[in-house]
Amino acid sequence: MVEAFVRLVCPECSKEWQENPAELPGLRTNFSCSSCHATRRLTEFMRTERDLEAVRQFQ
């Protein structure tokens, strides 16, 4: 089985990282950057539209 991942980027500090979409909270849930602790909706951390679609498939 191929493991999926989505790319995230913090809108505040620009930190980039990858996460398993099955382990992320709901798209409308608040999410915090592990680096600067900025809190916004998870959708605002998605790097591309493709990453957003991947998360939608797992929810």
C-alpha positions in Angstrom: 0.0 0.0 0.0 1.3 3.4 -0.9 1.1 6.0 1.9 -0.3 9.4 1.1 0.9 12.7 2.3 -0.1 16.3 1.9 2.2 19.3 2.0 1.5 22.1 4.5 2.9 25.6 4.8 2.4 27.9 7.7 0.8 31.2 6.6 2.7 33.1 9.4 6.3 31.7 9.5 6.3 29.9 6.1 7.5 26.6 7.7 6.8 23.7 5.3 6.2 20.1 6.3 4.3 16.9 5.3 1.5 15.1 7.1 -0.6 11.9 6.5 -4.0 13.2 5.5 -5.7 10.5 7.5 -4.2 11.8 10.7 -5.2 15.4 10.2 -8.3 16.9 11.9 -11.3 18.2 9.9 -10.7 20.9 7.3 -12.8 23.4 9.3 -11.0 22.6 12.6 -8.4 25.0 14.0 -4.9 23.8 13.4 -1.6 25.1 14.9 1.9 25.4 13.5 4.3 23.4 15.5 7.0 26.0 15.0 5.3 29.4 15.6 2.0 28.2 17.1 -0.1 30.3 14.7 -3.6 28.9 14.8 -5.9 29.0 11.7 -8.3 26.7 10.0 -6.5 23.6 8.5 -7.5 24.7 5.0 -5.3 27.8 5.3 -2.2 25.5 5.8 -2.7 23.6 2.5 0.0 24.3 0.1 -1.9 23.5 -3.1 -5.4 22.7 -4.2 -4.3 19.2 -4.8 -3.3 18.8 -1.2 -6.7 20.1 -0.2 -8.4 17.5 -2.4 -6.3 14.7 -0.9 -7.4 15.6 2.6 -11.1 15.8 1.5 -10.8 12.2 0.2 -9.7 10.9 3.6 -12.5 12.7 5.6 
